[in-house]
Amino acid sequence: MKIIITGGAGFIGSHLARRLMLEHHEVHIIDCLHPYYSLERKRKQLSTIDSLCSESFTPLNLLNREETISCFQSILPDAVIHLAALPGVAYSIERPLEYVDYDVKATINVLEACGQSEAKQIIFASSSSVYGNQTGPLKEEMANGNVISPYAASKYSAESFCHVYRHLYGYETKILRFFTVYGPWVRPDMAIGIFLKKLLQNQEITLFGEDRVRDFTYIDDIVDGIYLSLTELHKSEVINIGSGKPISMLSLLQELKQYFPKMEIKKEESRIGDVVQTWADIRKANDLLGYRPQISFAQGLAETVKWAKDNEAFL
Ligand SMILES: NC(=O)c1ccc[n+]([C@@H]2O[C@H](COP(=O)([O-])OP(=O)(O)OC[C@H]3O[C@@H](n4cnc5c(N)ncnc54)[C@H](O)[C@@H]3O)[C@@H](O)[C@H]2O)c1
């Protein structure tokens, strides 16, 4: 298949691109190398995608509607996997309007470009944050727009535009809601990335909200979920891709303590915009995709710690 990955220089995108290339798909990466985190790191992520990448990488900001449409028309993709976005809850509270641009407007441009280039399917990277502050296993139909951060509101809105453009153009629209992704090259603004950086520098770590619980999902399982949606699902759907096994922040720290026995923790109140719990109900992904997460949290964390020790300069 000929596939465009937007945001392909990012954490999830670079892992996904490698997998798709290994499966012999023709991969085209579009990324504007947004400075939300270090460009050096994004370039390194790109460089890990093979020598093929230099030919298939287009530096482009998807906010540029005309260039986005003409880029898609020159590639004529079978499928588009739209990962590009500004991520991060805390930053979205400081700069909500940027999220309307990067997470909503850029998505509308991609949806239009998919239609004009006659792509058969689009996969949209949504987020567990669209469930707001609900508890218990989160089923797909529970998202109701009652969210608590601009990031979540942008993702919820972008999902709505996906539905709109499915009606306008008739392509398959697969909305995947990812749950807290971690693994080698974990984003540096996420709890595990922040903790590892501090622990390797023998600094105290700050835990915001010890009651917080997250459905940590290993990157390879996320990539599996995307791959199965691309190849095995032939209709429009909204599907959770998570581990289905929520872990408390205290359990995360206990696991990390095995690797960093001198760990010192400062506890603070949770931050505004952070939901109390995420817990994916993954039965729909099981049934429709045959998705089964393979990597236990202990295994995934061991791989992530190993990567962090080998790549301290990029943390
Ligand atoms: N990592 C997670 O835990 C997680 C959880 C839920 C959802 N998601 C979603 O998955 C997607 C990928 O996340 P990630 O963790 O890999 O983030 P990332 O920041 O590592 O990757 C996103 C990439 O998109 C690019 N980008 C942003 N705006 C762009 C634009 N206008 N034009 C071109 N490129 C642009 C950035 O430069 C970056 O390389 C995002 O949509 C994110 O919201 C991630």
The ligand as a Tripos MOL2 file, in Angstrom:
@<TRIPOS>MOLECULE
LIG
   44    48     1     0     0
SMALL
NO_CHARGES

@<TRIPOS>ATOM
      1 N1          2.0510    9.5000   22.9760 N.am      1 LIG1
      2 C1          0.8720    9.2840   23.5740 C.2       1 LIG1
      3 O1          0.7990    8.7990   24.7080 O.2       1 LIG1
      4 C2         -0.4160    9.6090   22.8500 C.ar      1 LIG1
      5 C3         -1.6260    9.2800   23.4800 C.ar      1 LIG1
      6 C4         -2.8130    9.5760   22.8300 C.ar      1 LIG1
      7 C5         -2.8100   10.1670   21.5920 C.ar      1 LIG1
      8 N2         -1.6180   10.4890   21.0160 N.ar      1 LIG1
      9 C6         -1.6500   11.1350   19.6880 C.3       1 LIG1
     10 O2         -0.8340   10.3940   18.7980 O.3       1 LIG1
     11 C7         -0.2270   11.2870   17.8590 C.3       1 LIG1
     12 C8          1.2820   11.1020   17.8570 C.3       1 LIG1
     13 O3          1.7680   11.3880   19.1780 O.3       1 LIG1
     14 P1          3.3160   11.3410   19.5520 P.3       1 LIG1
     15 O4          3.3930   10.9860   20.9850 O.co2     1 LIG1
     16 O5          4.0620   10.5510   18.5390 O.co2     1 LIG1
     17 O6          3.6670   12.9070   19.4160 O.3       1 LIG1
     18 P2          4.9590   13.6240   18.7680 P.3       1 LIG1
     19 O7          4.9020   15.0390   19.2150 O.co2     1 LIG1
     20 O8          6.1840   12.8360   19.0860 O.co2     1 LIG1
     21 O9          4.6820   13.5260   17.2080 O.3       1 LIG1
     22 C9          3.8220   14.4220   16.5230 C.3       1 LIG1
     23 C10         4.5550   14.9040   15.2690 C.3       1 LIG1
     24 O10         3.6800   15.7250   14.5190 O.3       1 LIG1
     25 C11         4.4150   16.7880   13.9440 C.3       1 LIG1
     26 N3          3.4800   17.8870   13.6590 N.ar      1 LIG1
     27 C12         2.7140   18.5530   14.5500 C.ar      1 LIG1
     28 N4          1.9700   19.4750   13.9110 N.ar      1 LIG1
     29 C13         2.2550   19.3920   12.5820 C.ar      1 LIG1
     30 C14         1.8050   20.0790   11.4290 C.ar      1 LIG1
     31 N5          0.9110   21.0780   11.4930 N.pl3     1 LIG1
     32 N6          2.3260   19.7190   10.2320 N.ar      1 LIG1
     33 C15         3.2410   18.7220   10.1330 C.ar      1 LIG1
     34 N7          3.7030   18.0390   11.2180 N.ar      1 LIG1
     35 C16         3.2200   18.3580   12.4210 C.ar      1 LIG1
     36 C17         5.4400   17.1480   15.0220 C.3       1 LIG1
     37 O11         6.5740   17.8110   14.4840 O.3       1 LIG1
     38 C18         5.7820   15.7560   15.5940 C.3       1 LIG1
     39 O12         6.9420   15.2210   14.9730 O.3       1 LIG1
     40 C19        -0.6860   12.6910   18.2400 C.3       1 LIG1
     41 O13        -1.8170   13.0230   17.4720 O.3       1 LIG1
     42 C20        -1.0770   12.5410   19.6970 C.3       1 LIG1
     43 O14        -2.0290   13.5010   20.1030 O.3       1 LIG1
     44 C21        -0.4250   10.2210   21.6120 C.ar      1 LIG1
@<TRIPOS>BOND
     1     1     2 1
     2     2     3 2
     3     2     4 1
     4     4     5 ar
     5     4    44 ar
     6     5     6 ar
     7     6     7 ar
     8     7     8 ar
     9     8     9 1
    10     8    44 ar
    11     9    10 1
    12     9    42 1
    13    10    11 1
    14    11    12 1
    15    11    40 1
    16    12    13 1
    17    13    14 1
    18    14    15 2
    19    14    16 1
    20    14    17 1
    21    17    18 1
    22    18    19 2
    23    18    20 1
    24    18    21 1
    25    21    22 1
    26    22    23 1
    27    23    24 1
    28    23    38 1
    29    24    25 1
    30    25    26 1
    31    25    36 1
    32    26    27 ar
    33    26    35 ar
    34    27    28 ar
    35    28    29 ar
    36    29    30 ar
    37    29    35 ar
    38    30    31 1
    39    30    32 ar
    40    32    33 ar
    41    33    34 ar
    42    34    35 ar
    43    36    37 1
    44    36    38 1
    45    38    39 1
    46    40    41 1
    47    40    42 1
    48    42    43 1
@<TRIPOS>SUBSTRUCTURE
     1 LIG1         1 GROUP 0 **** ****
